[in-house]
Structures are given as structure tokens and as C-alpha cells.
């Protein structure tokens, strides 16, 4: 492994530290690696060393190329300087994908506290958005004004293009209230963004990886909090893929829970979305009528359909509804092919 130190902005003391592992040779099936960009916390007043190298090490062990960004702080942290620092770093990382042996489309970001706010901003409003984001006890919403009056509300910035997110925090965090994570999750859910969350029962703010080298051994904190490290690595293999034969495997978890935001419709859109489109509703009605004529029975046939029931099924994907009703696979493929010709407007 080699280490490179790159100055991105001399005037603002912005630096990028690159930890670059070898590929090929003894790493037989590794031609490139996924990457992780670390954004330490520090209230936009400094970049915490406790949330830099100690965080980098587990991801290096998991096979990532890892980068640590020490972004603009104190008087230099006026927005959008920190986000510009991030964009510059991410653009550089992706531009050197061949030289640094990494997959340009598998670059994640992890941030803590104020660095978590910057990671959330990267996921929601950056020019060069990451492919996944890990937010550790992150500041979000209007609470960010307490440490950086010029910084934006990242909750309001969540949109369909936001990448999958992994969030972790403790319920008793007295510095960054848990509402920051909860409201951010609500926004992700609104847009159908895939996410995983771990809100642990108790613990302080700023626990980093929870190793006794960074957190005092007598700290009152749940013994399960350190699990976030391995859980986040496992989650990344689900949303980015795992090592295969020279390439990464296909992700097991899609970026969105449905295709409601895609350009064209499909059976992976929700029933409510499809029935709100006249052309799609006509197709679905015809399919259901045809199944009845052929003697197909859907689960729950003959039950009274109430308004509450319709609200519930409106959030189900058509694929799941057809599977629940034992629809033949050829029927699913047929309706999917027809729906994919209909613009999602």
C-alpha cells in the first residue's frame, strides 16, 4: 500500500490523503477496488483525527481504496466551500480511477457529525454525487445552523437522485438530537431511496469506531454500537456489489425500493403509481379481466375491497401483487414488456 498526500486548496488548507492498495499479483481476482471517501466531523471548526485514520482502517481491510478529505473549516467553512472541497476531491478520485485502480461508479462517502452533514450534502446536492453514503450521528435539517450558519438543510434537499444511505446514531446523543437522523430517513422514504438505519439505545456523541483507542473504555455506551462498522461494510456489498472474478458482482439491493421515479413504467412500479396512469390502468384492468376469464383466482378473491385496503395495496409493487396472486411468470413478463413502453409521466 502506498500513501499520497494531495493539496487541493493551499489557501484554505484543504488536503486529500489517499491510501492506495495494490491489485493483481497476490490479489488474484482484484483488478480494481471500490473506494471510500472519509469526511471527519468537528463542528466545521476542525477535522477530527479520531474520525479519520481509525475510520479508514476497517474499509482498507475490507478491500477499499480509502481517501480522507480535510475540508474547509472555521472562517473558511462558509458555504459552499466545504461542498466545493468535496466535489473537487470526488472529481479527482474518479478521474484517476485507472491510475488508482478503483471503480469510478463504486465510490462511497462516510461522514460524522458535521462531516455527516457534508456527506448528506454530497448525496443530495453535489455536482459529483457518491454512489452510497454512510451518515454517522449526522447533523441535518436546521440544526446545522448551530455549527455553520451558512450551511443548507440537507433534509429538504433529498430527491429521487439521492444515493442509498446507511445511518447510525444513539438515542441519547445530547449534541446532535436523534431527530436529525429520523427526519432524514423520512425524506429518504418519501422518495423511495434504499436505506438502512441503526439507532442504538444509548451512548454519547462522537464515538467514532468505538475502539478503546478512540473512546474511553468506561464510556457509557451500548456494547452493540461498534457493530455499525461491520454492518456498514456488509451493507456496501449489498448496494455496490462484492468482489467477483476481476469485476464486482451485481448489487443485491437496488437504489430505490420501486421504479416509481424511472423514465418508463414497469411491474416494479407501485400499484398506486400505475393505476394513476390511464394507459397503464387500462392494461392492468385488461390483464385482470383476462385472468378471470381463464379461471385464474387471485388471493383474497371475493373479499370486500375497502378504501383502507386500497391505500395499503397502492404502495405495493405490481410484481409483488402478481406473485401474491399466483400469476404465471409469462403473464408478469408480458405486462412488464407492455408497461415499459409507457412513459412515466
Secondary structure, DSSP 8 states (H G I E B T S, - for coil): -EEEEEEEETTTTEEEEEEE---BTTBTT-SSEEEEEEE--STTT---GGGTHHHHHHHHHTT-EEEEEE---GGGG-TTHHHHHHHHHHHHHHHTTTTTTEEEEEEEEEEETHHHHHHHHHHHH-SS--SEEEEES---GGGGGGT-TT---STTT--TT--EEEEEEETT-SSS-THHHHHHHHHHHHTTB-EEEEEESS--S--TT--TTTS-TT----TTTTHHHHHHHHHHHHHH--B-SSSB---SS-SBSSSTTSSB--TTSBHHHHHTSHHHHHHHHHHHHHHHHTT---TTTT----HHHHHHHTTSBHHHHHHHTT--HHHHHHHHHHHTTSB--
